[in-house]
Amino acid sequence: MENEVVAAIGPQSSGIAHVISHVVNELNVPLLSFGATDPTLTSLQYPYFLRTTQSDYYQMHAVADLVEYYGWREVIAIFVDDDYGRNGISVLGDALSKKRAKISYKAPFSPGASRSAINSLLVGANLMESRVFVVHVNPDTGLTIFSVAKSLGMTAGSYVWIATDWLPSVLDSTEPVDIDTMNLLQGVVALRHHTPDTDLKKNFISRWKNLKYKENSPSGFNSYALYAYDSVWLVAHALDALLNEGGKFTFSNDPKLHDTNGSMLNLSSLRVFDGGQQFLQTLLRMNFTGLSGEIRFDADKNLVNPAYDVLNIGGTGSRRIGYWSNYSGLSVVAPEILYTKPPNSSSNRHLYSVIWPGEITATPRGWVFPNNGMPLRIAVPNRVSYNEFVAKDKSPPGVKGYCIDVFEAAVNLLPYPVPHNYIMYGNGKRNPIYNDIVQQVALNKFDAAVGDITIVTNRTKLVDFTQPYMESGLVVVAPVQKLKSSPWAFLKPFTIPMWLVTGGFFLFVGAVVWILEHRFNNEFRGPPSQQLVTIFWFSFSTMFFSHRENTVSSLGRVVLIVWLFVVLIINSSYTASLTSILTVQQLTSQIEGIDSLISSTEPIGVQDGSFAWNYLVDELKIAESRLVKLKNMEEYSIALARGPKGGGVAAIVDELPYIELFMSKTNCEFRTVGQEFTKSGWGFAFQRDSPLAIDLSTAILQLSENGDLQKIHNKWLTYNECSMDLSPADGGGSRLSLKSFWGLFLICGIACFLALIFFFCRVCGQFRRFGSEDEESIETEDIAHDTSTSGRRTLRSTSFKDLIDFIDRKEAEIKEILKRRNSDNKRPSQSSDG
């Protein structure tokens, strides 16, 4: 730097690049690094740092895409503990979290670590559950890791090794590759910088191979050599462009750079490049095609179009199984082809087949059971009641029950063996507290818990549950009583409003039919008392379709047909409801559901160890003093039979599977009241992020689909069904209300009103025609009323009385008068005196 340089190319180490970047920033000298891939080396912190290779930021996202592609959820990171290793793995963790995966264990080692240190590191990593190893190290110690891994048996089947670009760089630089080295790497998947196979690259390789040296022939080269070659040409093109633009190279002294206290750094000899910023901008504007591909920088001063080859090492070399690019992700199509198409449009996002360690072609599941494959420690609740679900057994495997059979059937569906040991949890004298079992799994005292474990919110925060294999929920069970027969039972089918409305419509329809038939039908005429009796008799006789009066008018028949249809529906509904009341056994309970139980002050029974205790106290705010712990079905029966006054309980709150079994065992002496007020299910609990929980969930779904789950249920839990329906204490549960029939009444009412409107319009029309005759003629021929003694009356009162009298007349009589009047009008007109 004392020689007034205008650009620096290198270094090959990310750690050294951090140091040199501080120097070039002070001297305004662009630093072009073809080997520093640390993603924290950014232009924001180091303005004069220019990376001429790809950042590990993209490489770690490529690794994350590989992990997601093969369905793994956890990886173990082995890396060198320096800037290059730490920062790269940090980016990998962020990339995996976006894929819902994670680094389960980090295994760092210091640069230049001994073989024994690496051995200890791998032994610790091998105790972990994950079998996917990501190796991000320097080339000088990378092969030692695989050598130690092979001696530990960690390169056999079920292991996955993913190496970053350091491994292809070592292999490409070594010609020929040692056979023993290749034996260490069989089945490894590695990433290498993608460089297009252009004619320019092919010509360079040909010229390289033709070079002859006196002592040694040239060795192979890797992708970093191509980036180094392009870095030199990048500086050359930029210098040529700067000179053509009239740029000058001048230097000046920086007063901040001076020697202090006899320093040997000789800082005073360093001079600042005055045209550094101009030259940096010229470098960023360059755009040409080099050996590594297109040389062009984006806004963040990174090379455009980052891409990697995905390699599978096997035999004496490696084969390319696909590509990864920031543009299209994983693909078997070269990135330069995909750049010409819309992103993700033509890429199938798949890779060619891989031969994994151990020469297997099936994708490894990527994990084993903890403690290096030791049998799973499965906690099983040691219950004292409801042993049909889970119970201790003298014969292998030491437990039995519905839950155990479901778990064993699900395990048998897995494509791999699951060695496991059942461990009873509890003293056998009382049911264990299930929250404690879940807590023990979370604390790694057990690997899993199998039994009648309810999936609730606070438990899901500690462990992972499988798919529920049985539906559950809290219900209320209470003692029931038979409803006593009543002499007024015939009134129970209808509610009081229904009775009132029905009776009112009987009278209303009878009155309407009387109005419509009065002018036509002699059966609806006579003295007022007789007509009133006719209305009542006709109205209620239609209930039994026994009315003796015939309807003559069309409007009356229409109304009667509609009403008879309504009566038919009401009769049928009444008969069915009354039959149900008198023949079906009616049960009732003082407790109607959880709401009435909360509002009361009576004691409530809860199964010992159940989550229902916490739910009633924490969620429903029921005082603990009201809760009574019950151990088994015998205590359930005794507590319910005694009731609150006898030292028992008013009701029991428990999960539906237990209650169904309890009611069946007690011959339906007790029943559930109200609705199921929580919805949940039973599942198997595993430690957080356990892949076995996911695989078993799929197996449980298969059991449900093929019917095996129902067969297991029938084997252990066959019981008599008890009706869940109870009548309220007042017996009103089956009563028919007006809400069910208001539509019928509405139709009947509309039909009656329309008939009345049509009837009165017709009568008014006849009345106008009838009233056109002069008053005297009407009085002498038809009405014969004595107006001389009645005094003067208003025109309105006379007309209304005439209208009433007119309506009261028979239709035939009115027609006869109108007919006679029409005949008289056809005769020769006489004088007004005549």
C-alpha positions in Angstrom: 0.0 0.0 0.0 3.1 2.3 0.3 3.5 2.1 -3.5 0.5 4.2 -4.3 -1.8 1.4 -5.5 -5.2 2.1 -7.1 -6.8 -1.3 -6.5 -6.2 -4.4 -4.4 -7.3 -8.0 -5.4 -7.8 -10.5 -2.6 -7.6 -11.8 0.0 -8.9 -15.4 -0.1 -9.9 -15.4 3.6 -13.0 -13.6 5.0 -11.2 -13.0 8.3 -8.3 -11.2 6.6 -10.8 -9.3 4.4 -12.4 -7.8 7.5 -9.0 -6.4 8.5 -7.9 -5.1 5.1 -11.3 -3.5 4.4 -10.6 -1.0 7.3 -7.3 0.0 5.6 -8.6 0.4 2.1 -11.5 2.5 3.4 -9.1 5.0 4.8 -7.0 5.1 1.7 -10.0 5.1 -0.8 -8.6 2.0 -2.6 -11.2 -0.5 -4.0 -10.7 -4.0 -2.7 -11.8 -6.8 -5.0 -12.1 -10.1 -3.2 -12.8 -13.3 -5.1 -12.6 -15.6 -2.1 -14.2 -13.7 0.9 -17.7 -15.1 1.1 -18.7 -13.9 4.6 -22.2 -12.4 4.2 -21.4 -9.7 6.8 -18.9 -8.1 4.5 -21.3 -5.6 3.0 -20.9 -2.3 1.2 -22.7 -0.5 4.1 -19.9 -1.2 6.5 -17.1 -1.3 4.0 -17.8 1.1 1.1 -14.6 0.1 -0.8 -15.1 -3.6 -0.5 -16.2 -5.2 -3.7 -17.0 -8.9 -3.7 -16.2 -10.6 -7.1 -17.6 -13.9 -6.1 -21.0 -15.0 -4.6 -21.9 -14.3 -1.0 -22.6 -17.2 1.4 -26.0 -15.5 2.0 -27.2 -17.1 -1.2 -25.4 -20.4 -0.6 -27.1 -20.8 2.8 -30.5 -20.2 1.2 -29.7 -22.9 -1.3 -28.9 -25.3 1.6 -32.2 -24.3 3.2 -34.1 -25.1 0.0 -32.4 -28.5 -0.1 -33.5 -29.2 3.4 -37.1 -28.2 2.6 -37.1 -30.2 -0.6 -36.3 -33.5 1.1 -38.7 -32.8 4.0 -36.2 -32.5 6.8 -37.0 -30.2 9.8 -33.7 -30.2 11.8 -30.1 -30.1 10.9 -26.8 -30.1 12.8 -24.3 -27.4 11.8 -20.6 -28.2 11.9 -18.5 -25.1 11.2 -15.2 -23.4 11.9 -15.4 -20.9 14.7 -14.3 -17.7 12.8 -16.0 -14.9 10.9 -16.5 -17.1 7.8 -18.1 -20.0 9.7 -20.1 -18.2 12.3 -21.7 -15.7 10.0 -22.5 -18.2 7.4 -24.3 -20.5 9.8 -26.2 -17.5 11.3 -27.6 -16.9 7.8 -28.4 -20.6 7.5 -30.5 -20.5 10.7 -32.5 -17.5 9.4 -33.1 -19.2 6.1 -34.2 -22.4 7.7 -36.6 -20.6 10.0 -38.4 -19.3 6.9 -38.8 -23.0 5.8 -40.2 -24.0 9.2 -37.0 -25.9 10.0 -34.1 -25.1 12.3 -30.6 -25.9 13.4 -31.0 -28.3 16.3 -27.4 -28.4 17.3 -24.3 -26.2 16.5 -20.9 -27.9 16.6 -18.2 -25.2 16.2 -14.4 -25.9 16.3 -11.5 -23.6 16.3 -9.3 -23.2 13.1 -6.6 -25.8 13.0 -8.3 -28.1 15.6 -6.7 -31.4 16.2 -8.2 -34.7 15.2 -9.0 -35.6 18.8 -11.0 -32.3 19.2 -12.9 -33.1 16.0 -13.6 -36.6 17.2 -15.1 -35.3 20.5 -17.1 -32.8 18.5 -18.7 -35.5 16.3 -19.3 -37.8 19.2 -21.4 -35.1 20.8 -23.2 -34.3 17.6 -24.0 -38.0 17.0 -25.9 -38.2 20.3 -28.5 -35.7 18.8 -31.7 -36.7 17.1 -31.0 -35.1 13.7 -29.0 -37.0 11.2 -28.6 -34.2 8.7 -25.2 -32.6 9.0 -24.3 -29.3 7.2 -20.5 -28.9 7.0 -19.3 -25.3 6.5 -15.5 -25.2 7.2 -12.2 -24.2 5.6 -10.7 -26.6 3.1 -7.7 -27.4 5.3 -9.7 -29.2 7.9 -12.8 -30.3 6.0 -11.5 -33.7 4.9 -10.4 -34.5 8.5 -14.1 -34.2 9.6 -15.1 -36.8 7.1 -12.2 -39.1 8.0 -13.2 -38.9 11.7 -16.9 -39.4 10.8 -16.1 -42.5 8.8 -14.2 -44.0 11.8 -17.2 -43.3 14.0 -19.6 -45.0 11.6 -21.3 -41.8 10.7 -21.1 -42.2 6.9 -23.3 -45.2 6.8 -27.0 -45.4 5.9 -29.5 -43.0 7.5 -26.9 -40.2 7.7 -27.1 -37.1 5.4 -24.0 -34.9 4.7 -24.3 -31.6 3.0 -21.1 -29.7 2.3 -20.8 -26.1 1.1 -18.6 -25.0 -1.8 -15.3 -25.7 0.1 -15.6 -29.4 -0.7 -15.9 -29.0 -4.6 -13.1 -26.4 -4.4 -10.8 -29.0 -2.8 -11.7 -31.8 -5.2 -11.5 -29.6 -8.3 -8.1 -28.3 -7.3 -6.7 -31.8 -6.9 -5.8 -33.8 -10.0 -6.1 -36.7 -9.8 -8.3 -37.1 -6.7 -7.0 -39.7 -4.2 -9.1 -42.8 -4.0 -9.0 -42.9 -0.2 -10.3 -39.4 -0.1 -13.2 -40.3 -2.4 -14.1 -43.2 -0.2 -14.6 -40.8 2.7 -17.1 -38.7 0.7 -19.5 -41.3 -0.8 -23.1 -40.0 -0.8 -22.2 -36.4 0.2 -24.3 -33.6 -1.4 -22.3 -30.5 -2.1 -22.8 -27.0 -3.6 -20.4 -25.4 -6.2 -20.5 -22.0 -7.8 -22.3 -22.3 -11.1 -20.2 -21.1 -14.0 -21.9 -21.5 -17.5 -20.1 -23.7 -20.0 -19.3 -21.0 -22.5 -16.8 -21.1 -25.4 -14.7 -18.6 -23.5 -14.4 -20.9 -20.5 -13.7 -24.0 -22.7 -10.9 -22.2 -24.5 -9.4 -21.1 -21.2 -9.4 -24.7 -19.9 -7.8 -25.9 -23.0 -5.0 -23.3 -22.8 -4.5 -24.1 -19.1 -4.0 -27.8 -19.9 -1.5 -27.1 -22.6 0.8 -25.1 -20.3 4.0 -26.9 -19.6 6.3 -26.2 -16.7 9.8 -27.4 -16.3 9.2 -28.9 -12.9 5.5 -29.6 -12.3 2.5 -29.7 -14.6 -0.3 -27.3 -13.7 -2.8 -28.7 -11.2 -6.6 -28.4 -11.5 -8.4 -25.2 -10.7 -11.8 -24.5 -9.0 -14.5 -21.9 -9.4 -12.5 -19.4 -7.2 -9.7 -19.4 -9.9 -12.2 -18.3 -12.5 -13.5 -15.5 -10.2 -9.8 -14.5 -9.6 -9.2 -14.4 -13.3 -12.3 -12.3 -13.9 -11.3 -9.9 -11.1 -8.1 -9.1 -12.8 -9.9 -8.4 -16.1 -12.5 -6.3 -14.2 -9.7 -4.0 -12.9 -8.2 -3.9 -16.3 -11.4 -2.9 -18.0 -12.2 -0.3 -15.4 -8.7 1.3 -15.6 -9.0 1.4 -19.4 -12.5 3.1 -19.1 -11.2 5.5 -16.5 -8.2 6.6 -18.6 -10.4 7.0 -21.7 -12.6 9.3 -19.6 -9.6 11.5 -18.8 -9.2 10.2 -15.2 -6.0 10.9 -13.4 -4.3 9.1 -10.6 -3.2 11.4 -7.9 -2.5 10.7 -4.2 -2.4 12.9 -1.1 -1.3 12.7 2.5 -3.8 12.0 5.3 -2.9 14.0 8.5 -4.7 11.2 10.5 -2.1 8.7 9.3 1.1 9.3 11.3 3.5 7.2 13.4 3.1 7.4 17.2 5.3 6.2 20.0 7.9 4.7 17.7 5.3 2.5 15.9 6.9 0.1 13.3 3.8 0.3 11.0 5.2 3.2 9.1 1.7 4.7 8.6 3.1 8.1 7.5 4.2 6.5 4.2 0.6 5.6 3.3 -1.1 8.0 0.8 -4.8 8.4 0.0 -6.0 7.7 -3.6 -7.8 10.9 -4.6 -9.7 9.2 -7.5 -10.7 6.2 -5.4 -14.4 7.1 -5.4 -14.5 7.7 -9.1 -12.6 4.5 -9.8 -15.0 2.6 -7.5 -18.0 3.9 -9.5 -16.3 2.9 -12.7 -15.8 -0.7 -11.4 -19.5 -0.9 -10.5 -20.5 0.2 -14.0 -18.6 -2.6 -15.7 -20.6 -5.1 -17.6 -18.9 -7.9 -19.5 -18.9 -11.7 -19.8 -16.0 -13.5 -18.1 -15.1 -17.1 -17.4 -17.5 -17.3 -14.5 -20.4 -15.7 -16.4 -21.8 -12.2 -16.5 -19.8 -9.7 -14.5 -22.2 -7.0 -13.4 -23.1 -5.6 -10.0 -26.4 -4.8 -8.5 -27.4 -2.0 -6.2 -25.9 -3.8 -3.2 -22.5 -4.3 -5.0 -23.1 -8.0 -5.4 -22.7 -10.0 -8.6 -25.9 -10.5 -10.4 -27.6 -13.9 -10.9 -26.1 -16.0 -8.0 -26.4 -19.7 -8.8 -24.9 -23.0 -7.6 -24.5 -26.5 -9.0 -25.9 -29.3 -6.7 -23.5 -32.2 -6.8 -23.7 -35.8 -5.5 -20.3 -37.3 -4.8 -20.0 -41.0 -5.6 -17.5 -43.4 -7.2 -14.4 -41.6 -8.2 -16.0 -38.2 -8.9 -19.3 -36.3 -8.7 -22.4 -35.9 -10.8 -24.6 -32.9 -11.1 -28.2 -33.6 -9.9 -29.5 -30.1 -10.4 -29.1 -26.4 -10.0 -30.1 -23.7 -7.5 -30.5 -20.0 -8.4 -31.9 -17.0 -6.6 -34.2 -16.6 -9.6 -35.9 -19.9 -9.8 -34.8 -22.1 -6.8 -34.0 -25.8 -7.3 -34.3 -27.1 -10.8 -32.7 -29.5 -13.3 -32.7 -26.8 -16.0 -29.6 -24.5 -16.2 -30.1 -21.1 -14.7 -29.0 -19.2 -17.8 -32.0 -20.9 -19.6 -34.4 -20.0 -16.9 -33.3 -16.3 -16.9 -35.1 -16.0 -20.3 -38.4 -17.2 -18.9 -40.8 -15.9 -16.2 -39.7 -17.0 -12.7 -41.1 -20.4 -11.5 -43.0 -20.8 -14.8 -41.1 -23.7 -16.5 -39.0 -25.0 -13.6 -40.4 -28.1 -12.1 -38.5 -27.5 -8.9 -37.0 -31.0 -8.6 -33.6 -32.7 -8.7 -32.3 -35.9 -10.1 -32.0 -39.0 -7.8 -29.3 -39.1 -5.2 -27.2 -42.0 -4.0 -27.0 -41.3 -0.2 -24.3 -42.6 2.2 -24.5 -46.4 2.5 -25.4 -46.6 -1.2 -29.1 -46.2 -0.6 -31.5 -44.4 -3.1 -34.4 -43.8 -0.7 -34.4 -40.4 0.9 -33.3 -40.8 4.6 -35.8 -39.6 7.1 -33.1 -37.4 8.6 -33.5 -38.2 12.3 -33.3 -41.1 14.8 -34.6 -41.4 18.3 -32.7 -39.5 21.0 -29.8 -41.0 22.9 -28.3 -42.4 19.7 -31.3 -44.6 18.8 -32.1 -45.9 22.3 -35.7 -47.1 22.8 -38.3 -44.4 23.4 -39.2 -43.8 27.1 -43.0 -43.6 26.9 -44.9 -42.5 30.0 -48.3 -44.2 30.6 -50.7 -43.0 33.2 -51.3 -45.6 35.9 -55.0 -45.2 36.2 -57.2 -46.7 39.0 -60.5 -46.3 37.0 -61.7 -46.6 33.4 -59.1 -49.3 32.8 -60.7 -49.9 29.4 -58.7 -46.9 28.1 -55.3 -47.7 29.6 -54.2 -50.0 32.4 -51.2 -51.9 33.8 -50.8 -55.5 32.5 -48.7 -58.4 33.6 -48.0 -59.6 30.1 -45.7 -57.8 27.6 -45.6 -55.0 26.8 -46.8 -54.3 30.3 -49.8 -52.1 29.5 -53.1 -52.6 27.7 -56.2 -50.7 26.7 -57.8 -48.8 23.9 -55.1 -46.0 23.8 -52.3 -48.6 23.8 -53.8 -50.5 20.9 -54.2 -47.3 18.9 -50.6 -46.4 19.5 -49.3 -49.8 18.6 -51.4 -49.9 15.4 -50.1 -46.5 14.4 -46.5 -47.4 15.0 -46.9 -50.5 12.9 -47.9 -48.3 9.9 -44.6 -46.4 10.1 -42.0 -47.3 7.4 -39.3 -47.7 10.1 -39.1 -49.5 13.5 -39.8 -47.5 16.6 -38.3 -49.3 19.7 -40.0 -48.2 22.8 -40.5 -49.0 26.5 -43.6 -48.2 28.5 -43.1 -46.7 31.9 -46.1 -46.4 34.3 -46.5 -43.0 35.8 -48.4 -42.8 39.1 -48.6 -44.8 42.4 -51.6 -46.8 41.3 -53.7 -45.6 44.3 -55.2 -42.6 42.5 -55.1 -41.3 39.0 -52.0 -39.3 38.2 -52.2 -35.6 37.4 -52.0 -35.4 33.6 -50.5 -32.0 33.6 -47.5 -33.4 35.5 -47.1 -36.2 32.9 -47.0 -33.6 30.1 -44.5 -31.5 32.1 -42.2 -34.5 32.5 -42.1 -35.0 28.7 -41.3 -31.4 28.2 -38.4 -31.7 30.8 -37.0 -34.7 28.8 -37.8 -37.2 31.6 -39.8 -39.1 29.0 -39.7 -39.0 25.2 -43.4 -39.3 24.9 -46.7 -39.9 26.7 -49.3 -42.3 25.6 -52.8 -42.6 27.1 -56.0 -40.7 27.5 -54.3 -37.3 27.3 -56.5 -34.4 26.4 -55.2 -31.8 24.0 -55.6 -28.5 25.7 -54.0 -25.1 25.2 -51.6 -25.0 28.1 -50.3 -28.4 27.2 -49.6 -27.6 23.6 -47.3 -24.9 24.8 -45.1 -27.5 26.3 -45.2 -30.5 23.9 -46.3 -31.5 20.5 -49.4 -33.6 20.1 -50.4 -36.0 17.3 -53.6 -35.9 15.4 -56.5 -36.6 17.8 -57.5 -40.3 17.7 -60.6 -39.8 19.8 -63.0 -36.8 20.0 -63.7 -35.6 23.5 -65.2 -32.7 25.4 -66.6 -31.8 28.8 -70.2 -32.7 29.6 -72.4 -32.6 32.7 -74.0 -35.8 34.0 -76.7 -35.6 36.6 -79.3 -37.9 38.3 -82.6 -38.0 36.4 -86.2 -38.6 37.5 -89.3 -39.9 35.7 -92.0 -37.4 35.0 -95.2 -38.4 36.8 -98.4 -38.7 34.7 -100.8 -35.7 35.0 -104.6 -35.6 34.5 -104.0 -32.5 32.4 -101.6 -34.1 30.1 -103.9 -33.6 27.2 -103.1 -29.9 27.4 -99.3 -30.3 27.2 -98.8 -30.7 23.5 -99.5 -27.0 22.9 -98.2 -24.0 24.7 -100.7 -21.4 26.1 -100.2 -18.9 23.3 -100.7 -21.8 20.8 -104.0 -22.7 22.5 -105.2 -19.1 22.5 -104.4 -18.4 18.9 -105.9 -21.7 17.7 -109.1 -21.1 19.6 -109.3 -17.5 18.3 -108.9 -18.7 14.7 -111.7 -21.2 15.1 -114.0 -18.4 16.0 -112.6 -16.0 13.4 -112.9 -18.5 10.6 -116.5 -19.4 11.7 -117.5 -15.7 11.6 -115.9 -15.3 8.2 -117.7 -18.3 6.7 -121.0 -17.0 8.3 -120.6 -13.6 6.6 -119.8 -15.2 3.3 -122.7 -17.7 3.5 -125.4 -15.6 5.1 -126.8 -14.2 1.9 -126.8 -17.5 0.0 -127.3 -20.3 2.5 -130.5 -20.8 4.5 -128.6 -22.8 7.1 -126.8 -19.7 8.1 -130.0 -17.6 8.5 -132.5 -17.3 11.2 -132.9 -15.5 14.6 -129.8 -13.9 16.0 -129.5 -16.5 18.8 -129.7 -19.3 16.3 -127.1 -17.7 14.0 -124.7 -17.2 17.0 -125.0 -20.9 17.9 -124.4 -21.7 14.2 -121.1 -19.8 14.2 -119.8 -21.6 17.3 -121.0 -25.0 16.2 -119.6 -24.7 12.7 -116.3 -23.3 14.0 -115.4 -26.1 16.4 -117.0 -28.9 14.4 -114.4 -28.3 11.7 -111.9 -29.6 14.2 -113.2 -33.1 13.6 -114.4 -32.5 10.0 -118.0 -33.1 11.2 -119.7 -29.8 10.3 -123.2 -30.5 8.9 -123.7 -27.1 7.3 -122.9 -27.1 3.6 -121.1 -24.1 2.0 -122.8 -22.7 -1.1 -120.8 -19.6 -2.0 -117.4 -19.9 -3.8 -115.7 -17.6 -1.4 -116.9 -19.7 1.6 -115.7 -22.9 0.0 -112.2 -21.4 -0.6 -111.9 -20.2 3.0 -113.1 -23.5 4.3 -110.6 -25.5 2.2 -107.7 -23.5 3.5 -108.9 -23.7 7.1 -109.5 -27.5 6.9 -105.9 -27.9 5.7 -104.7 -25.9 8.7 -106.9 -28.0 11.0 -105.4 -31.2 9.5 -101.9 -30.1 10.3 -102.7 -29.0 13.8 -104.6 -32.2 14.5 -101.8 -34.4 13.3 -99.2 -32.5 15.3 -101.3 -32.5 18.4 -101.9 -36.3 18.1 -98.2 -37.0 17.6 -97.1 -34.9 20.5 -99.7 -36.3 22.8 -98.7 -39.8 21.9 -95.1 -39.1 22.6 -96.0 -37.6 26.0 -98.2 -40.5 27.1 -96.1 -43.4 25.7 -92.4 -42.3 25.8 -90.7 -42.3 29.2 -90.1 -38.7 30.2 -87.0 -37.9 32.3 -86.2 -34.7 34.0 -83.3 -33.2 36.0 -83.0 -30.2 38.2 -79.7 -29.4 36.4 -80.3 -28.3 32.9 -76.6 -27.8 31.8 -73.4 -26.0 32.6 -75.1 -22.6 32.9 -77.5 -23.7 35.6 -74.7 -25.5 37.4 -72.5 -22.4 37.5 -75.4 -20.3 38.8 -76.1 -22.7 41.7 -74.1 -23.2 44.8 -74.2 -27.0 45.0 -71.1 -29.3 44.9 -69.7 -30.6 41.6 -67.9 -33.8 41.1 -64.7 -33.9 39.0 -62.5 -36.9 38.1 -59.3 -37.1 40.1 -56.3 -35.9 37.9 -58.5 -34.5 35.1 -57.9 -31.1 33.5 -61.6 -30.4 34.2 -60.6 -29.1 37.7 -58.4 -26.4 36.3 -60.9 -25.6 33.6 -63.8 -25.1 36.0 -61.7 -22.9 38.3 -59.7 -20.9 35.9 -62.1 -20.5 33.0 -65.6 -20.8 34.5 -64.6 -19.2 37.9 -66.2 -21.8 40.0 -65.0 -21.8 43.6 -62.7 -24.7 44.5 -64.7 -25.3 47.6 -67.6 -26.6 45.4 -65.4 -29.2 43.6 -65.2 -32.7 44.8 -62.6 -35.2 43.5 -63.9 -38.6 42.6 -61.6 -41.6 41.9 -63.7 -44.2 40.1 -67.2 -45.1 38.8 -68.3 -46.4 42.2 -67.7 -43.0 43.8 -69.5 -41.4 40.8 -72.6 -43.5 41.4 -72.6 -43.0 45.2 -72.1 -39.2 45.0 -74.8 -38.7 42.4 -77.2 -41.0 44.3 -76.8 -39.2 47.6 -77.2 -35.7 46.0 -76.1 -32.4 47.6 -78.3 -32.9 50.7 -76.9 -36.3 51.4 -73.2 -35.4 51.2 -72.9 -36.1 47.5 -72.9 -33.9 44.4 -75.5 -32.3 42.2 -73.7 -33.2 39.0 -70.4 -34.4 37.6 -68.3 -32.6 35.0 -66.1 -35.0 33.0 -65.0 -35.9 29.5 -67.5 -37.5 27.1 -65.7 -40.9 26.6 -65.6 -41.5 30.4 -69.3 -40.4 30.8 -70.5 -42.7 28.0 -68.8 -45.6 29.6 -70.1 -44.7 33.0 -73.7 -44.4 31.9 -73.5 -47.7 30.1 -72.1 -49.4 33.2 -74.9 -48.0 35.4 -77.6 -49.0 32.9 -78.4 -45.4 32.0 -79.4 -44.5 35.6 -77.7 -41.1 35.1 -77.8 -39.0 32.0 -76.0 -36.0 30.5 -77.8 -32.7 30.6 -77.3 -29.8 28.3 -74.8 -29.7 25.5 -71.1 -30.6 25.3 -69.6 -27.2 26.3 -66.0 -27.8 25.2 -64.5 -29.5 22.1 -61.2 -31.3 22.2 -59.6 -34.7 21.6 -57.1 -37.2 22.9 -53.6 -37.4 21.4 -50.2 -38.7 22.0 -47.7 -36.2 23.5 -44.1 -35.9 22.2 -41.3 -33.4 22.9 -41.3 -30.2 20.9 -40.4 -30.5 17.3 -40.3 -34.3 17.4 -40.7 -35.6 13.8 -42.3 -38.7 15.2 -45.4 -36.7 16.1 -45.9 -35.8 12.4 -45.4 -39.3 11.2 -47.8 -40.8 13.8 -50.4 -38.2 12.9 -50.3 -39.5 9.3 -50.6 -43.0 10.6 -53.6 -42.2 12.8 -55.4 -40.7 9.8 -54.7 -43.9 7.9 -56.2 -45.9 10.8 -59.3 -43.8 10.6 -59.6 -44.1 6.9 -59.2 -47.8 6.6 -61.6 -48.5 9.6 -59.0 -50.0 12.0 -59.6 -47.2 14.5 -63.3 -48.1 14.7 -62.4 -51.8 15.1 -60.2 -51.0 18.1 -63.0 -48.8 19.5 -65.5 -51.6 19.2 -63.0 -54.0 20.9 -62.6 -52.0 24.0 -65.5 -49.6 24.2 -68.7 -51.5 23.2 -71.5 -50.2 25.3 -75.3 -49.5 25.3 -76.3 -46.1 24.0 -78.2 -43.9 26.5 -80.5 -41.2 25.2 -79.1 -37.8 25.8 -82.5 -36.0 25.6 -84.1 -34.9 28.8 -87.3 -33.0 29.4 -87.2 -29.8 31.5 -88.8 -30.0 34.9 -92.0 -28.3 33.7 -92.3 -30.9 30.9 -92.2 -28.2 28.2 -89.4 -29.6 26.2 -91.7 -31.4 23.7 -94.6 -28.8 23.6 -95.5 -27.2 20.3 -95.3 -23.5 20.2 -96.8 -20.8 18.0 -93.4 -20.4 16.3 -93.9 -23.7 14.5 -97.3 -22.8 13.0 -97.5 -19.1 12.5 -97.0 -19.6 8.8 -100.2 -21.7 8.5 -102.2 -19.1 10.5 -100.8 -16.3 8.3 -101.9 -18.1 5.1 -105.4 -18.7 6.6 -105.7 -15.1 7.8 -104.7 -13.8 4.4 -107.3 -16.0 2.6 -110.0 -14.8 5.0 -109.3 -11.1 4.5 -109.1 -11.4 0.7 -112.4 -13.3 0.7 -114.0 -10.6 2.9 -112.7 -7.8 0.7 -113.9 -9.4 -2.5 -117.3 -10.1 -0.8 -117.8 -6.5 0.4 -116.7 -5.0 -3.0 -119.4 -7.2 -4.7 -122.0 -6.2 -2.2 -121.2 -2.5 -2.5 -121.5 -2.7 -6.2 -125.0 -4.3 -6.0 -126.0 -1.7 -3.4 -125.2 1.2 -5.7 -127.3 -0.4 -8.5 -130.1 -1.1 -6.1 -130.0 2.5 -4.7 -130.6 4.2 -8.1 -134.4 3.5 -7.8 -136.2 6.6 -6.3 -136.9 6.5 -2.6 -140.6 6.3 -2.8 -140.7 3.3 -5.0 -138.3 1.5 -2.8 -140.3 2.3 0.3 -143.7 1.1 -1.2 -142.4 -2.0 -2.9 -139.6 -3.3 -0.8 -138.8 -1.7 2.4 -142.2 -0.5 3.7 -140.6 1.5 6.6 -142.6 4.2 8.2 -140.5 7.3 8.0 -143.3 9.7 9.1 -143.0 8.7 12.7 -139.2 8.4 12.9 -138.5 12.1 12.5 -135.7 13.5 10.4 -132.4 11.5 10.1 -129.2 12.3 8.5 -128.5 11.0 5.0 -125.4 9.1 6.4 -127.4 7.2 9.1 -130.2 6.3 6.6 -127.7 5.0 4.1 -125.8 2.9 6.6 -129.0 1.3 7.9 -130.0 0.7 4.3 -126.7 -0.9 3.6 -127.0 -3.3 6.7 -130.5 -4.1 5.7 -129.3 -4.7 2.1 -126.5 -7.1 3.3 -129.0 -9.0 5.4 -131.2 -9.8 2.5 -130.8 -13.0 0.5 -128.9 -12.9 -2.7 -131.7 -14.4 -4.7 -134.2 -11.7 -3.5 -131.8 -8.9 -4.5 -131.3 -10.4 -7.9 -135.1 -10.8 -8.4 -135.7 -7.1 -7.6 -132.9 -5.9 -9.9 -134.3 -8.2 -12.6 -137.8 -6.8 -12.2 -136.5 -3.2 -12.2 -134.6 -3.8 -15.5 -137.9 -5.1 -17.0 -139.8 -2.0 -15.9 -137.2 0.2 -17.5 -137.8 -1.3 -20.9 -141.5 -0.2 -20.9 -142.6 3.2 -22.3 -141.9 5.9 -19.9 -144.8 7.5 -18.0 -145.4 11.1 -16.8 -143.8 12.1 -13.6 -147.3 12.4 -12.0 -148.3 8.8 -12.8 
